[in-house]
Amino acid sequence: MLVQRVVFNIKDNDYRLIVAIAYRFGAVYIKFVGTHAQYDRVEAATVEDP
């Protein structure tokens, strides 16, 4: 299954949203929501939001 991470900039780059998209199933999974500073401390390819 092909799952790709996508990063969205929210509110003029103040916040970041990382999602994993499973195109085959048409599903989007939220992996991380945080400030730009918090985003700088995570690895976008592997982060899992609790």
Secondary structure as GFF3:
##gff-version 3
##sequence-region A 1 50
A	DSSP	beta_strand	3	10	.	.	.	ID=ss1
A	DSSP	beta_strand	15	22	.	.	.	ID=ss2
A	DSSP	beta_strand	27	35	.	.	.	ID=ss3
A	DSSP	alpha_helix	36	39	.	.	.	ID=ss4
###
